[in-house]
Amino acid sequence: MYRNGGYTGDDRMCDLVSDRFAVLQVMSRFGIALGFGDKTIAEVCEEHRVDTATFLAVVNMLLGGAYHTAQAAQEVSVRALTDYLHNAHGYFLEFRLPAIRRKLIEAIDYAHNDVSFAIMRFFDEYVAEVQRHMDYEERTVFPYVEGLLEGCANDTYSIDDFRRRHDQVDAKLRELKNIIIKYYPSGSTNELNGVLFDIFTCEQELASHNAVEDDLFIPAVERLAADGPRVERQEPLSAREREIIVCVVKGMTNKQIADTLCISAHTVITHRRNIAAKLQIHSAAGLTIYAIVNKLVELSEIKETITAES
């Protein structure tokens, strides 16, 4: 079904997934769940409160073809793209890299082989490097972008600072892959070949992640810094966002909310940022008033929380 111009909002989401299963990773980072029947991409995105243009820009760029990435960078939602990158960080740091480490330990004789020990040390140093790279984005780049979205200019930082120091976090993983292939003293095993396959795949995923940052995110933030935030209609809260507000006003931590709703802590944080953006309310006290006024909770349900805070 893929055409030179890429997918459009009128194409069915089920066809997209069937044709290009790699898009499942993109869907998860936008918070789009399966079970959408024959709905179009635009309908599914609207149902999940995802900006359709941003979703299509990421999908079409990663799938290749004659797609106009420069034009797409001018049309994406910077907030949606930031949330996508934030969720990708959680995927790599909390799931993908730890899973590879566990498989690597099983595949090599970690306890008794000096080469194996050196390989594990190399991998752990690499993970620490990725952690630093992504922490910098979480602590410096994303707050800067959030300020731009709220109309607050920052004279001490610009996205060009990020561009200059944006190293390719997939490069060292490629080196590790080549070391194992060429120098690990072992016969071919299912375990070792399996973890190598995962390293190859992760290398491609990280390269795609970098491409989204370089070709979509940085140009979009440059446009935002130059033109200011676009005036967008306020989107209604989703059912999940209303659930999270109730949890917040009941005094629950992000971890407690994640455990209660069976979602990740990163997803909770993303929802809370979206709630703050939609309501322009950034405090638990403000959300408490909102929840009472809009009858999300009864005063009797949160009286103890209010008393404890005061």
Secondary structure, 3 states (H helix, E strand, C coil): CCCCCCCCCCCEHHHHHHHCCCHHHHHHHCCCCCCCCCCEHHHHHHHCCCCHHHHHHHHHHHHCCCCCHHHHHCCCCHHHHHHHHHHHHHHHHHHHHHHHHHHHHHHCCCCCCHHHHHHHHHHHHHHHHHHHHHHHHHHHHHHHHHHHHCCCCCCCCCHHHHHHHCCCCCHHHHHHHHHHHHHCCCCCCHHHHHHHHHHHHHHHHHHHHHHHHHHHHHHHHHHHHHHCCCCCCCCCCCHHHHHHHHHHHCCCCHHHHHHHHCCCHHHHHHHHHHHHHHHCCCCHHHHHHHHHHCCCCCHHHHHHHHHHHC
